[in-house]
Amino acid sequence: MSFNIKKISFITLPIALGVFLIWYSLSKLTDNDIQSIKTSFKTANYWWVALSLFFGVLSHLSRAYRWQFLLEPLGYKPRFANSIMAVLIAYLLNLVIPRSGEVARAASIKKYEKIPFKKAFGTIVAERVADVIMLLFITGIAFFLQAELLASYLFKETEESSLIPKVFFFIMLPAIGYFTYTILKKSKNSFILKIISFINGLMDGVKSIKRMEKKWQFIFHTVFIWTMYVLMFYVTTFALPETTNLPFAAIIVGFVVGGFSMALTNGGLGTYPVFVASALILYHVDDNPARAFGWIMWTAQTLMVIVFGGLSFLLIPIYNKFQNN
């Protein structure tokens, strides 16, 4: 019984949190605010949004192609169409149940390509390690750029003083992190042990990439995927006049904040627009255009996942039926 309660909570709590955040954020708006957001939606240049979705499609294609580099050393070479549809189905199911997409992706490729579930799932975990490393790298850039922004208020704009945040984030912070890690490795606390295990998993993932036969192709596609993600965010800023001239720092910080918000609820339901808007407001974008941008960005991404994921779910059995005949 307790297992069922935990399982139901795992599924429903993120959705409930997302719905609550939508209700809460809307309840704080006046009629003028709502009208302003509606106006931004009506007047937005959706050609830029379409270009953003094009970059999103490229990232999905690249992710499916990158998967081949992990499966080939195991002796499997699935049809590219099946890899693409399995990836898109994974994105779709993640909107409903957090992290269920990875299981569905491995199950799909097992069913249609006869690749053992455990082996397929292992390659997906290895992919996630690479993605976490890229997210941490971009997050580091965001912190670095945000540090410079804060330094402009705290220090005089001199060449010497601008080095202070750089020295901290690129020398002092890694050093502190390393010594903290070496100390915590000796701990027996269960929570700390989980953190250490996670860090060790990242390190093992990096080592496995180094040993990969086509590691440079894998690294190229990993960088390409995340470049497409950033470009999706960047080009959408041109859809609204209030966000057109955002500095590069705002793009990176907004992207990172939005990325982390995705982990809180299913597909960023309720969290993504709020978090992204709060980041853009730091860069002097008015509240309502910032909210409108967050909602346009989230709506476009979610519709893309629903449409392409839904089509993949319907087409993958039909495609394989014809291929097997």
DRENKOL-114256 format. One record per residue: x, y, z of N, C-alpha, C, O in turn. Coordinates in pm, whole numbers, plus 50000, padded with zeros to 5 digits. Layout:
N
XYZXYZXYZXYZ
...
END
This chain:
325
500844987950000500005000050000500865012550000500615021949925
501915012550086502805024150094503505026449961503745037749920
503845014949893504505016049763503595023149664504045031849589
502295019349664501345025649572501195040449601501105048549508
501175044049730501055058249767502265065949717502135076949662
503455060149735504675066749687504645068149536505045078449481
504175057749468504115057849322503135068449273503435075849179
501975069049336500965078949297501465093049325501255102149245
502135094849439502675107949474503725112349374503775124049336
504575103049332505635106049235505045111249104505625119849038
503885105849068503245109748942502455122648957502545131548873
501675123549066500715134449078501285147449138500845158349102
502265146249227502775158249295503385168449199503085180349212
504235164249102504755174249008503665181248927503725193248904
502645173448885501535179348809500755188948898500385199948855
500495184749024499755193349118500525206249144499935216949151
501845205049159502675216849182502605226249062502495238349079
502655220548942502585228748822501255236048810501215247948779
500165228748833498835234848826498685245748931498125256348904
499195243149053499135253149160499895265749121499415276849143
501085264049064501895275649026501215283748916501295296048915
500555276848822499815284048718498695292248781498535304048750
497925285748870496825292748937497355304449020496805315449016
498425301949095498965312349184499495324249104499235335749139
500225321448996500785332348917499695340448847499795352648835
498645333548801497555340648735496705348548834496185359248801
496575343348957495755350249057496375363549100495685372349150
497665364849080498355377249117498255388149009498655399649032
497725384548893497665393948782496375402048785495315396948820
496485414548748495305422948732494735420848592495355414248508
493565426448567492975425448432493875431948329493985427148216
494515443048366495425449848274496645441148242497125440848129
497135434048344498265425048323497905413948225498665410948132
496745407948246496305397048158496115401948015496485395147920
495535413948002495335419647869496665422547800496795420647679
497645427147879498975430047825499645417247774500275417247668
499515406447850500105393547810499405388447684500055383247593
498075389747679497335385647560497795393447437497935387847328
498025406347455498495414747345499855410147295500115409847174
500735406447388502065401447350501925388547269502645386447172
500995379847310500775367447236500275370347094500695363946998
499355380147082498755383246953499745390046858499715387646737
500625398346912501525406246828502905399846811503745405146738
503145388546876504455381946866504735377746722503815374246647
506005378146684506425373646552506705358646558507755354346605
505745350746510505845336246526506775329646425507005317546432
507315337346331508345331846244509595328446325510265318446299
509895336846425511025333946513510745321646599511645313746628
509505320146640509135308246718509265295746632509715285346679
508875296846505509005285546412510475281846394510815270046389
511345291946383512785289246372513295282346498514145273546490
512785286546612513145280246739512775265446737513565256946780
511595262246688511145248346682511985240346582512215228346601
512435246846476513315240246380514615235946447515105224846426
515175244846530516375241246605516085229746701516925221046724
514865229846758514475218946846514425205646774514875195446828
513895205546652513845193346571515255188446542515535176446549
516155197746508517545193946481518185187446604518955177846591
517865192646722518435186846844517945172646866518695164046911
516665170146833516105156646849516735146846749517045135446784
516925151446626517565143046525519005139746566519465128446552
519695149846618521075147746661521135138246780522045129946788
520175139346871520145130346988519925115846943520555106746996
519045113846847518805100346796520055094846726520395083146740
520735103546650521955099346580523085096546679523835086946662
523205104846783524245102846884524085089446955525065083346995
522855084946970522565072247036523265060646966523655050847029
523415061946832524065051246756525495048646804525955037246803
526195059246847527585057746888527725049547016528785043947043
526665048947095526685040947217526185026647191526595017247260
525315025047093524755011847065525665003446974525714991246987
526385009946883527225002646788528294994046855528494982646814
529004999246958530014990747024529414978247091530124968547118
528094978647117527424967047177526974957047071526444946447103
527184960646943526824951746834525464954246774524924945546706
524894966146797523554969246748523584981946663524254991646697
522854981746554522714993546469521254995046430520844990646322
520455001246516519015002646488518765012046371519585020546338
517615010246309517215019346201517025033346259516445035046367
517505043146185517495056946234516075061546264515855068746362
515125057446182513715061546203513215056546338512505063846408
513585044346375513165039046505513825046546620513195048946723
515085050146602515775057946706515115071446727514915075946840
514755077946615514105091146625512775089946696512495097446789
511945080446653510605079246712510675075046858509835079246938
511645066746895511815062847035512175074947121511675076347233
513035083647069513425095847141512225105047159512005110347268
511435106747053510265115747059509185110247152508525117947223
509005097147153508055091047246508495093347390507675095747478
509815092547412510355094947546510025108947595509615110847710
510195118847509509865132647546508375133947579508005140847674
507545127447499506105128347521505715122547656504965128847731
506205110647690505825104147815506395111347936505815110748045
507505118147920508055125948031507145137448072507225142448184
506275141747979505295152048013504245146748110503655154348186
504015133548107502975127448189503555122048320503065125248428
504595113948308505235107848426506725111048422507395107248326
507255117948522508675121648521509575109548503509405099348571
510545110748411511585100648386511045087548328511805078048310
509745086948300509195074748239509645073448094509665062448038
510005084648033510405084547893511625076047867511705069447764
512585076247960513805068347942513465053447938514035045947858
512535049148024512115035148026511395031747895511645021347835
510495040647852509735038347729510645038147607510415030447513
511675046347608512625046747496513375033547483513525028147374
513845028447597514545015547596513595004247557513984994947486
512345004947605511364994547573511004994747424510834984247363
510895006747366510555008047223511645002047136511354994747041
512895005247168513995000347085514184985347105514654978347015
513804980247222513844965747246512794958647161513064948147103
511604964447155510514958147084510744958046933510474947946867
511234969246878511314970246733512704967546675512844965546554
513734967346761515084964546712515734952746783516884949346755
514994946446875515484934646948516764937447027517614928647042
516894949647077518044953047161517634950747307516624956147351
518394942847383518024940147523517774952947602518504962747589
516734952547683516304964547756517434970147842517674982147841
518144961547916519174966148008520294973347935520814983547981
520674967947819521744974047741521304987547685522054997247688
520084988047633519565000647578519445011147688519805022747669
518925006947803518755016347914520105021247964520235032948003
521105012547963522455016548005523025027447917523685036547966
522785026547786523285036847694522565050247718523155060847703
521275049547754520505061747782521045068547907521145080847912
521395060648008521995066148130523315073048097523605083848148
524125066648011525405072647970525175085947898525925095447917
524125086447815523775098947748523445109847849523875121347834
522675106047951522255115748052523445121448126523445133148164
524475112948147525685117848213526305129048129526695139448183
526405126747999526965136947909526115149647912526655160747910
524795148047917523895159647919524025167448050524005179848050
524165160248161524345166948291525645175048290525685186248341
526705169348233527985176348225527835189248144528365199648182
527105188448032526885200447949526055210748024526345222748017
525025206248095524195215548171525005222348280524865234448303
525855214748348526715220548452527695230548392527995240848452
528195227448273529125236548206528445249748171528985260448195
527245248848114526495260948078526085268548204526075280848206
525755261148310525425267448438526625275148492526485286048546
527825269348476529045276248518529225289248442529625299348500
528935289048312529015301348232528005311548283528305323448295
526795306748315525755315748365526175322348496526005334448513
526725314348589527195319948715528315329948694528385340248760
529185326748600530295335648569529785349148517530245359748560
528835348548422528285360948365527485368648468527525380948471
526745361448552525965368148656526895374348759526575384848814
528035368048786529005373648881529535386848831529735396248909
529775387748701530255400348644529185411248656529485422848682
527935407148637526845416848649526765422348791526645434348811
526845413348889526815417549029528055425849064527975435349142
529195422149007530425429449036530355443848988530985452649046
529585446248881529465459848830528775469048931528965481248927
527965463249021527305470949126528185472149250528135482149322
529005461749276529785461249399531165467549386531725472649483
531725466949263533085471849243533095482649136532175483549055
534105490449137534295500149029534705492548903535365482248910
534305497748789534595491048664536045493348624536345501848540
536935485848686538345486448649538755472648602538105462748633
539845472048527540295459248474540685449848586540475437748576
541275455448694541715447048805540525441348881540505429448914
539535449948910538405445448992537545435248919536915426848982
537515436048783536695426548708537255412448715536565402848680
538505410948761539105397748775538615390448899538735378248908
538075397848997537695391849125536685380649107536945369549154
535525382949041534575371849026535115360548940534775348948961
535965363948841536535353648755537455344448834537395332248822
538305350648917539225342548999538435333649093538795322049114
537345339049151536545331249246535915319149180536025307949230
535235321449065534455310749004535315300548930534925288948919
536475304648880537265295448800538465289648874539085280148825
538815295148990539955289849067539525286049208539675274549249
538995295749284538665293249423537515283349438537595274149519
536445285149360535275276549374535585261949339535205253049415
536265259049226536655245049200537555239249308537415227549343
538475247449361539365242549467538585239049592538825228749655
537645247749628536795244949745535975232349722535835224049811
535435231049600534645219149567535465206449576534975196249625
536705206849528537565194949531537875190749674537755178949708
538265200149759538605196849897537365192249975537455183550061
536205198349944534965193850008534645179549969534225171550052
534855176349841534595162849791535485152549860535015141849900
536775155649873537705146349938537345144050084537555133050137
536815154350151536415152950291535135144850304535025136050390
534145147850216532855141150224532935126350185532085118450226
533945122550106534095108450068534235099350189533915087450183
534715104950300534925097050421533655096150508533625088850607
532625103650468531395103850547530615090850530530725084050427
529815087350631528965075450627527485079250623526615070550630
527205092250613525825096950604525215092350472525825093950366
523985086750476523365080950356523125091450248523325088750129
522695103450289522435114050190523715118450122523745120050000
524765120350201526055124350145526615113450054527205116349950
526415100850093526885089650011526195089549875526815085949775
524905093549870524195094349743524795105149654524925103249534
525165116449715525785127349639527135122849582527445125249466
527925116149668529225111149624529065100949513529835100749417
528045092349527527775082249424527405088949291527815084349185
526615099749298526235107049178527465113149111527615112248989
528345119349190529575125349136530445114549073530995116448964
530585103149141531375092049087530785086848956531515082848865
529465087048949528795082748826529135092048710529345087448597
529175105148737529565114748634530995112048587531285112348467
531865109448682533265106648648533385094048564534155093548469
532625083648601532645071248524532115073548383532595067748286
531095082148375530545085448243531565092348155531665089448035
532335101548212533395108448137534445098348090534915099147976
534805089048177535805078948141535305069948029536065066147940
534015066548033533455057947927533445065047793533625058847689
533215078247795533245086147671534665086347613534845085447492
535665087547701537055087647657537445074447591538275074147500
536835063447638537155050247583536345046947457536605036847391
535365055447425534475052847313535225053547180536105062047162
534885044547088535565044146958535325057046879536245062346817
534095061946881533765074246807533465085646906532435092246897
534405087646999534165097247106534035111547054533245119347108
534815115046951534755128946902533435131746832532905142846843
532905121746761531585123546701530525124946810529615133146800
530665116746915529725117447027529785131047095528755137147124
530995135947119531165149047183530615160147093529965169447142
530865159146962530345169246869528825170046877528265180946886
528165158546872526695158646876526175163347011525125169747017
526895160347119526475165147251526515180247256525575186747303
527615186047207527725200647202526685206547107526085216847136
526465199746993525485204546895524075204846955523345214446936
523705194147027522375193347088522145205247181521105211747175
523115207947267522945218747364523065232547300522495242247350
523805233447192523845245947117522485248847057522035260247056
521815238347007520475239946952519485244247061518615252547037
519645238647182518775242647293518915257547322517925264647339
520165262147328520405276347356519865285047244519285295547269
520055280547119519545288147004518025288747004517445298746963
517375277947050515905278147062515465289747150514535297147118
516155291147262515835301947356516165315547294515385324947301
517345316247233517855329047181516955334747072516565346447079
516625326746970515875332246857514455336146898513865344946836
513915329547000512555333147046512535347047106511485353447108
513675351947156513695365447213513355375947108512915386947142
513555372746979513245382346873511745382846842511305391246763
510975373846903509525373546877508815385346942507755389546895
509395390847049508785402147119509755413947118510955411947140
509285426047093510185437647090510875440347223511995445247227
510195436947335510765439747467511955430647500512775434047585
512055419147432513145409647461514165408947347515095400847353
514005417147247514865416247128516325419447157517215413147100
516575429047243517945433847265518555428747395519365435647457
518165416847437518725411347560520215408347543520635403747437
521035411047646522455407647639522665392547644521775385047684
523845388147604524155373847602524005367847742523555356447756
524395375347844524285370447982522845366948016522585356748080
521895375247973520485372648001520005360047931519205352447986
520495357747809520125345747734520565333347810519775324047829
521825333147853522375321347921521715319148056521345307948091
521565329948133520955328748266519505324248253519065315348326
518755330148160517365326148138517265311648094516365304448138
518165307448007518165293547960518425283948074517725273848087
519415286948158519765277948269518635277248370518275266348415
518065288648406516965288948502515775280848448515155273248521
515485282648320514405274948259514695260148256513805251948277
515965256548230516355242548227516165235648361515655224448367
516565242448468516405236548601514935235848642514545226848717
514125245248594512705244948629512005232848570510985228348621
512575227348459511995215648396512015203448488511175194448477
512985203348580513115191748670512105192048784511895181948850
511465203548807510555204848921509165199448891508515193648978
508715201348768507385196448729507495189648593508535190548527
506435183048551506435176048423506585185948308505685193848280
507735185348241507955194148127507945208848162507685217248075
508215212248288508215226348327506835232448341506685244648336
505805223948359504425228748373504335238648489504585235148605
503985251048458503825261248561505125267648605505165279548635
506215259748610507485264948662508275272448555508875282848583
508295267048433509145272948329508805287648301509705296048305
507535291148274507235305248247507565314348365508055325448345
507315309648488507565317848607509065320048627509505331248652
509835309348617511275310248641511965318648533512805327148563
511605316248407512215323848298511865338648309512725347248290
510615341548340510205355548356510995362348467511435373748452
511185355248579511935361148691513375364048653513965373748701
513955355548564515325357948519515395370048427516305378148438
514425371348335514445382648241514175395848311514695406248269
513365395548417513085407748492514355413448554514485425548569
515295404748589516595409248641517335417848540518155426248577
517035415748413517695423248306516785434248250516885438148134
515895439148339515085451048313514035449248203513625458948139
513605436748181512445434448095511205436348181511145431348293
510215443548129508985445648206508305432348240508445422548168
507585432348351507005419948403506155412548301506355400548278
505195419548240504245412648152504875407248024504575395847986
505745414747956506445408847841507325397047881507455387347806
507935397748000508755386548048507895374148069508275363148032
506715376148130505805364848150505335359248015505275347147995
505005368447922504535364147789505605355947719505305345747657
506865360447728507955353147665508045338947723508165329347648
507995337747856508075324647919506965315447873507205303647846
505755320747864504615312547822504705308847674504355297647637
505155318147588505315315047445506345304047427506145294647350
507455305447498508545295647488508075281747533508295271747465
507405281447648506965268547703505875262347616505905250347590
504925270347571503815265247490504325259347360503895248647319
505255266447294505785261647166506525248447184506325239047106
507375247547286508125235247311507195223647344507375212447294
506195226347427505285215647469504435210647353504235198647338
503945219847270503155215747153504005207447057503515197746999
505285211347041506175203746954506325189447004506265179946926
506515187947134506675174547194505395166347178505455154547143
504245172647203502965165547193502705161047049502325149547026
502915169946953502635166746813503585155946761503135145746710
504895158246774505855148646719505895135746801506065124846745
505745136946932505705124947014504475116646987504535104446979
503325123546972502085116346942502135109446807501705097946793
502685116546706502815110446573503755098346577503495088146513
504845099546652505795088446664505145076446730505365065046689
504345079046833503655068346905502725060646811502585048446821
502065068046720501135061746626501845055146509501415044646460
502945061146462503595056646339504605045446359504835037646266
505215044446478506285034646494505815020246469506565012746408
504625016046514504205002246481503895000646332504164990146274
503325011146271502995010446127504275009646045504385001545953
505255018046078506535018146006507205004346012507684999345911
507244998446130507934985646147507144974146083507724964246039
505834975446079505024965246011505374964645863505514953845806
505504976545799505854976845658507294972445635507594966145534
508194975845729509594972145714509774956945724510654951245660
508934950545805509064936145826508364927745719508574915645711
507544934245638506824926945533507694925445407507254919645308
END
